[in-house]
Amino acid sequence: MLSRVAEAVYWMNRYIERAENVARFIDVNLQLTLDATAGSAQWQPLVDTTGDRLVFADRYEAATRDHVVDFLTFDTDNPNSILSCLNQAHDNARSVREVISSEMWEQLHRYYLMLRQAARQRRVMNSPHAFFEEIKNASQLFTGVTDATMSHGEGWHFGRLGQLLERADKTSRMLDVKYFLLLPSLDAVGTPIDDIQWAAVLRSASAFEMYRKRFGRIAPDRVAEFLILDREFPRAMQHCVMHAEYSLHAVTGSSTGTFANPAEQRLGRVRAELSYSPIQEIMSSGLHEFLDTFQLKLNQVDNAIYDTFFALHPVGDAPVQEQTR
């Protein structure tokens, strides 16, 4: 497979997963404001989650609900807004029409047109929950169509790799926002508002029901354990990393437990650290520090994937220095 094609499929899936996760953040926070005292402090963390604080500050005076929702949904000057992600995904899909199935293209194109129409009408706040459900369903439908209509070869594995790395990163950010930013004060620990916010974190990952079936009562260390270390829940960080590593080895043909390039080495190291890190150790050493380090290591994995598979190197030369995307 051409590196250009592999990169387009990889990023097409990352952008679609990113759009879905941004919709999750906004939708859950909108519902959270119905249960707790709302204010700018509850909306600023959503901007921080995507790493766009400086871009937002240049364009808006305050992190109000309307400003944040518009910035994260339709603002094309924000590279991580839902509309920007869909524009990028659509462009990547159009460049590899010969590789993806017609059903994939048709679903993504419908999704793209729906969002552009919503952007023109600015209808999101008329019925926000229904709108963001539509975003999530469109993203999930694309994933289902991809699994059902695209051959599970190199292209599919590159797409799955991008999707799972993006999902693992966003799950870690959901946890980080709650633990480090959303909690008003230490006095709120163990109170009903604390329980509401932890439940909101679970709902952000569509994990509330599965968590309750496993653990019952909401407890911070159990929520963290479920979203970080669970091997079976599809949005848990460890599950995502395990299956991303499988797809990476499927692309290269190397055996699991070995590595043939820096991407496999770094991703294998992240997976091993998750596999052998008990939740008690993670919590005692600092959940925020653990999640921050995890996000940094995923960025390094992404850099290594770019350098190994997508970058153009002069024949006979060593790989160039890693580039940040």
N, C-alpha and C positions, 0 to 999 in steps of 0.2 A: 504494500500500500504506500502511495506517495505520502511524504511527510506533510505536505500541504493539506491533503485530504484528511489524514489522521488528526491533524490539529483542528481542522474545521469541525469534525464530528465531536472531538473532545470538548471544544468550547461551546458548541451548540447545546450539548447536554448540560454543561456547567451553567450556562446562562438561564436555561429553562428551570433548572433546580433552584438557582438563585432567585428568580422571579417568584417561584412558589413560596420560598422561605420568607421573602420580604412580605408577601401577602399574609403569611401566617403571623408574622410579628405584628403587623398593623391590626389585623382582625382580632387577635387575642387582646391587644392593648385597648382597643375600642370597647370590648366587652368588659375588660378589667375596670375601666372608668365607671362602669355602672355599679360596681361592687365596692369601690373605695373612693376616697377623695382624689379627684383628678386635678392635675396641675401641670405646669411645664416640666416639672421634675420627672413626670411619668412619660413624657414624650421625647425629651432629649436623649435618653438611653437608646431609643430605637435608631437615632442618627448615629450614635456612637457604635452601635452594633455593626453597622456597615463600614465604619471607618471613614465617614464623610463629614465629620464635625466641621472642618475648616471650609469645605465647599458650602455647607449649609449656612455657616456664619456669614459668609460673603454675600449670601442671597436673601437671608431672612433676619429680621431683628430679634425674634423670639421663637422658642420651640413650642408654639401652640399646636393644638390638634390639627387645625386646617393647614397650617404651614408644613408640618411634618408629613401629613398624609399626602399632600400635593407633591412635596419634594421626593418622597419615596415611591410614589406611584407614577407620576406623569412627567416629572422634570427631566428633560433630555440633557440638561447640563450636569445632572447627577449620573455618573456612569453606572451606578448600582440601582437606579430606579427600575421599577417593573417594566416601564415602557422602553428604557434604554436596553435592558437585558433582552427583551423580545425583539427589538430592532437588530441587535447583534446576533441573536440566535437565528433569526430569519435570514439575515445576510449570509451567515455560515451555511445554513441549509441550502440556500439557493446556489451556493458555489459547489455543492457536492450532490446535486440532484441525481447524478449517475450512480451514486453509492447508496443513498437512502431509498426507502420504498416510496411509492406514490402516496400510500396511505399516511405515511409520516409527514410528507410535505403538505398534503391537504389539511391534516389536523393542525399543523403548526401555522399554516397560512390562515386558517379560520380563526385561530387563537390570536394571531397578529392583527387581523382586521377587526376583530371584536374589541381589542384593546385600543386600537387607534380611534375607533368610533367613540369609545368611552372617553378617551382623552379629549376629543373635540367637544363632546357634550358636557364634560366635567360632571358626570352623573354619579360619581362614587358615593358622595355623602347622602344621596337620596335614600339609598338602601345599602349601607356599607357592608353589612354581613353577607348579603346575597351577592354583592359584587366580588368580594374577596373569595367567597366560596366558588364562584365561577372561575376565578383565576386558578385556584388550587385544582379544581376539577379538570380544567383544560390542560394543566401541566401533567397531572396524573394520567389523563387519557393519552397524552403524547407518549408517556413512558410505557403504558400498556400496549399501544399500537406499535411502538418500536420493538418491544419484546416479542410481539406476535407476528410481525411482518418482515423484520430484518434478519438476515442470516447471522447466527451467533459466531461470527468470525472476528477478524482483527478489528474491523470498523465498529462492530457492536461492543467489543471489549474496550476500545478507546472511549466510546461514548459512556459506557458504564463506569469506567475509571473516573472520568470527569464528574459524572453525576454523584458518585459516592464520596469523592474527596470534598466536593462542595457541600454535600449534606453533612458530613462529619464536622466540617468547619462551622457550619451554621448551628448545629446542635450545641457545639461548645460555646458559641456566642450567646445562645439563648440562656444557657446556664450562667454564663459570666455576667450578663446584664442583671439577672435576678440577684445573684449573690453579692455582686460588687457595687451595683449602681441603684437598683430599684428599692432596696430595703431602706425605709426612711431613717431608722435609727436602731441601735442595739436594743432599745426598749420594746421594739415591735417583735423581736424574736419570740416565737412560740405563741403569738397572739393570733386571733382570727385573720387579721390582714396578712400576716405571714403565710398562713395556710392558703389564703386566696391567691397569693402571688406564686407560691410553689405549684398550686393547681394550674395556674395560668402558664407556667413554664411547661408543664406536662401537656397541656392542650396545644401549646405552640408546636409541639412535635407530634401531635395526634397520639399521645402516649397515655392519656389519662385513664382510659378504660383498661388498657393492658397492665398499667402499673397497679391499679386497684385490684385486678384479678390476682396479681402476684403478691402484693404486699398489704393491701387493705388501707390502713390508715396512712395519711400523708406525713412523712418525716423527711427533713432535708437530706440526711445522709442516704436514705433509701432512694430518694428522687435522683440524687447525684449518681448513686451506684447504678441505677437502672439506665439512665441516659448516657453514662460513660462506659460502663463495663459489660452491659448485657450483650450476649452473643446472638440472641434470637430476634430481638426487636429491631425492625429494619431501619430505624432512624437513630439507634444508639451508636455512639462513636466507635466502639470496638467492632460491632457488626459491620459498619461501613468500611472500616480500615481492613478488616479481614477479607471482605469480598472485593475490595479495590485491589488488594495484593494478589488475589487469585486472578483477576483480569489482567493485571500487569504481567504475571508469569505466563498467562495464556498467550499474550502477545509475543513475548520473547522466546517462549518454549523452554525456559530454564525451570529446574525443579524447585518446588516449594521448600523453603529452608535454606536456599542458596541465593546468590545474587550474581548477575552478570554485568551490571551497570550501576551507576550511582543511584538511579531512581529506585531500583529494587532494594538496594542496600538501605536507603533512608526510609522507605516505606516499611520494610521489614523491621527496622529498628523501632519505628513508632508502634507497629503492631505488637512487638515483643514487650515494649514498655507497658502497653495497656493490658496485655495478658498477665503480667506478673506484678501489677500494682494493686494491692488491696485498697478498698475504699477508705479504710481507717488511716492508711498511710497518706493517701491523697488529701483527705480532710485535715489531718494534723499538720501537714506541711504547707497547707494553704491552697484552697480550691482555685482561687483566682490565679495564683502563680502557676499552678498546674495547667489550667486552661490556656493561659497566655503562652506558656511554653509549647503546648500542643499546637496552637495556631501557628506559631513561628515555625515549627517543624513541618507542618503541612505546607507552608509556603516554600520551604526548602525542598520538599518532595516535588511540588509543582515546578520549581526552577529546574530540578534535575530531570523531570520528564521533558520539559521544553528542550533542555540541552541535549538529552539523549536521543529524542525522537523527532523533534521539530526544527531545531536550529540547523542552518546550513553551514557546514564546515569545509574549508579547502581540503581537497584530497591529500591525504598523508599528514595533515596537521592534527595536533591534539585538539580536543574540544575546547571551545572558547570559554571564557569565564562566564559563570552563570548570570542570567539576566533576570531582573525582577519584572513580573508582569503586573 
